Amino acid sequence: MSGKDVPISSENKIIAKYVASAFGGTPWVDEYVDRSDQLAIGILYCRDRPRQGVTSYSTIKLSDHVMKWGTGEFSTRLELAGVCASNAEFFPNILASAAFCIMRSDAVYHPGTVMPNYVGQSYHFSKLPHLYLTSPFLWENELKMLDCGTKKVSWLLAMPISESEWSYLKEHGDQALEQLLEEQHIDISDPARPSVL
């Protein structure tokens, strides 16, 4: 799904520099295209951030697409961020697939949203098949809303969750799920972590 070079706008260069500064380390960007070859997304990544053996990722160019809000558009544009063990090569595909879904969708994505089976599509044996979107707490002081001039951009952290964790969210809400995950001290960068439920 990767490998197509797509021109990058001056605003997306601002976004890339902002993300790279938030992550730290040396940034790299790969281009991904969807199966129809109609949509393209950049994935910026910094290895060994926030710690050794873990890579931080962010989409670039997702914010070129509006999120519809009534008859207009939502006040901010969106990019996705995530972290995963560096040897889990499928993770950028998960972010790219989620970004393509958002581009095609008329929905507004916000903290607490679940994208069903977006991990399972790229990592078929995952016990954490769903992608949960939340505030980017790993970089809460560095990855805030960015005003690029013609658009404002905010980030959501994308993290895999299990079927039972999703069921818990539906019953108790996203804040209760996040409290449970925090109490269990889960490693969100571990794609093979055990479910807390």
C-alpha positions as CSV (number, residue, x, y, z in Angstrom):
1,M,0.0,0.0,0.0
2,S,3.0,2.3,0.2
3,G,5.3,3.8,-2.4
4,K,3.5,6.6,-4.3
5,D,5.0,10.1,-4.2
6,V,2.4,12.8,-3.9
7,P,3.2,16.5,-3.8
8,I,3.1,18.0,-0.3
9,S,1.6,21.4,0.4
10,S,3.3,24.2,2.4
11,E,0.7,23.6,5.1
12,N,1.4,19.9,5.3
13,K,5.1,20.8,5.6
14,I,4.2,22.9,8.6
15,I,2.2,19.9,10.0
16,A,5.1,17.5,9.4
17,K,7.6,19.8,11.1
18,Y,5.3,20.3,14.1
19,V,4.8,16.5,14.5
20,A,8.5,15.8,14.1
21,S,9.2,18.4,16.9
22,A,6.6,16.8,19.1
23,F,7.9,13.3,18.6
24,G,11.6,14.1,18.7
25,G,14.3,12.1,16.9
26,T,14.8,11.8,13.2
27,P,11.6,12.0,11.1
28,W,10.9,9.9,8.0
29,V,7.8,10.0,5.8
30,D,6.4,7.2,3.6
31,E,3.5,7.6,1.2
32,Y,0.5,5.2,1.1
33,V,-2.2,4.9,-1.5
34,D,-5.5,3.1,-1.2
35,R,-6.4,0.1,-3.4
36,S,-8.3,2.3,-5.9
37,D,-5.2,4.5,-6.3
38,Q,-7.4,7.5,-5.7
39,L,-6.4,8.5,-2.2
40,A,-2.9,9.2,-0.8
41,I,-1.7,9.7,2.7
42,G,1.7,10.4,4.3
43,I,2.8,8.6,7.4
44,L,5.5,10.4,9.3
45,Y,7.5,8.2,11.8
46,C,10.3,8.6,14.3
47,R,12.0,5.5,15.6
48,D,12.9,5.0,19.3
49,R,10.3,7.5,20.3
50,P,9.0,7.9,23.0
51,R,11.5,5.1,24.1
52,Q,13.9,2.5,22.6
53,G,12.2,-0.1,20.5
54,V,9.0,1.9,19.9
55,T,8.1,4.1,16.9
56,S,5.8,7.1,16.9
57,Y,3.6,7.7,13.9
58,S,1.4,10.4,12.5
59,T,-0.6,10.8,9.4
60,I,0.1,13.8,7.1
61,K,-2.5,15.0,4.6
62,L,-5.5,13.6,6.3
63,S,-6.3,17.2,7.3
64,D,-6.6,18.1,3.6
65,H,-10.1,16.5,3.9
66,V,-12.9,18.2,5.7
67,M,-15.2,16.5,8.3
68,K,-18.7,17.5,7.5
69,W,-20.8,19.1,10.2
70,G,-24.4,19.8,9.3
71,T,-24.4,21.8,6.0
72,G,-20.8,23.0,6.6
73,E,-17.6,21.6,8.0
74,F,-16.3,20.8,11.5
75,S,-14.2,23.5,13.0
76,T,-11.0,21.6,13.0
77,R,-9.3,19.1,10.6
78,L,-7.9,15.8,11.8
79,E,-4.7,13.8,11.8
80,L,-4.1,10.4,13.5
81,A,-1.1,9.6,15.7
82,G,0.0,6.3,17.2
83,V,2.8,4.3,18.8
84,C,3.8,0.7,18.2
85,A,6.7,-1.6,18.7
86,S,9.2,-0.9,15.9
87,N,9.2,-4.5,14.7
88,A,5.4,-4.4,14.1
89,E,5.6,-3.4,10.4
90,F,1.8,-3.6,9.9
91,F,1.0,-0.6,12.1
92,P,1.5,2.1,9.4
93,N,-0.9,0.2,7.2
94,I,-3.5,0.4,10.0
95,L,-3.2,4.1,10.3
96,A,-3.3,4.6,6.5
97,S,-6.4,2.4,6.2
98,A,-8.1,4.3,9.0
99,A,-7.2,7.6,7.3
100,F,-8.7,6.4,4.0
101,C,-11.9,5.5,5.8
102,I,-12.1,8.9,7.4
103,M,-11.5,10.6,4.0
104,R,-14.5,8.7,2.5
105,S,-16.8,9.2,5.5
106,D,-19.3,11.8,6.3
107,A,-18.9,11.2,10.0
108,V,-17.1,13.4,12.6
109,Y,-14.4,11.4,14.4
110,H,-13.7,12.4,18.0
111,P,-12.3,11.0,21.3
112,G,-14.2,7.8,22.1
113,T,-14.7,6.7,18.5
114,V,-14.1,3.0,17.6
115,M,-13.2,1.9,14.1
116,P,-14.2,-1.8,14.0
117,N,-11.7,-4.3,12.8
118,Y,-9.2,-1.8,11.5
119,V,-6.4,-3.6,13.3
120,G,-7.7,-7.0,12.3
121,Q,-7.7,-6.1,8.6
122,S,-3.9,-5.6,8.6
123,Y,-3.0,-8.0,11.4
124,H,-5.3,-11.0,11.1
125,F,-4.2,-12.8,14.3
126,S,-4.6,-9.8,16.5
127,K,-6.4,-10.2,19.8
128,L,-6.9,-6.4,19.7
129,P,-8.8,-6.1,16.4
130,H,-10.5,-2.7,16.9
131,L,-9.0,0.8,16.7
132,Y,-9.9,3.2,19.5
133,L,-9.4,7.0,19.0
134,T,-8.7,9.2,21.9
135,S,-6.9,12.4,22.9
136,P,-3.1,12.2,22.2
137,F,-2.1,11.9,25.8
138,L,1.4,10.7,25.1
139,W,2.2,14.1,23.7
140,E,-0.4,16.2,25.5
141,N,2.0,19.1,26.0
142,E,3.5,19.0,22.5
143,L,0.7,17.8,20.1
144,K,-2.0,20.4,20.6
145,M,-4.3,22.0,18.0
146,L,-2.2,23.6,15.3
147,D,-3.4,26.7,13.3
148,C,-1.9,26.4,9.8
149,G,-3.6,29.6,8.5
150,T,-6.4,28.2,6.3
151,K,-7.1,25.3,8.6
152,K,-6.8,24.2,12.2
153,V,-5.6,20.7,12.9
154,S,-6.0,18.4,15.9
155,W,-4.8,14.9,16.5
156,L,-6.4,11.7,17.8
157,L,-4.3,8.9,19.2
158,A,-5.2,5.6,17.6
159,M,-4.8,2.5,19.8
160,P,-5.8,-1.1,19.4
161,I,-8.4,-2.6,21.8
162,S,-10.0,-6.0,22.3
163,E,-13.6,-7.1,21.6
164,S,-14.3,-7.2,25.4
165,E,-12.8,-3.7,25.9
166,W,-15.0,-2.4,23.2
167,S,-18.0,-4.0,24.9
168,Y,-17.0,-2.4,28.1
169,L,-16.8,1.0,26.4
170,K,-20.3,0.6,24.9
171,E,-21.7,-0.2,28.4
172,H,-19.7,2.2,30.6
173,G,-18.4,4.9,28.3
174,D,-15.0,6.0,27.0
175,Q,-13.8,7.6,30.2
176,A,-14.5,4.4,32.2
177,L,-12.5,2.4,29.6
178,E,-9.6,4.8,29.7
179,Q,-9.5,4.7,33.5
180,L,-9.5,0.9,33.4
181,L,-6.7,0.8,30.9
182,E,-4.7,3.3,33.0
183,E,-5.3,1.3,36.2
184,Q,-4.0,-1.8,34.5
185,H,-0.8,0.1,33.3
186,I,-1.2,-1.3,29.8
187,D,1.5,-0.8,27.2
188,I,-0.4,0.7,24.2
189,S,2.7,0.2,22.0
190,D,2.5,-3.6,22.4
191,P,0.3,-5.1,19.7
192,A,0.2,-8.4,21.5
193,R,-0.7,-7.0,25.0
194,P,-3.4,-9.0,26.8
195,S,-6.9,-7.6,27.0
196,V,-7.7,-6.2,30.5
197,L,-11.1,-7.9,30.4
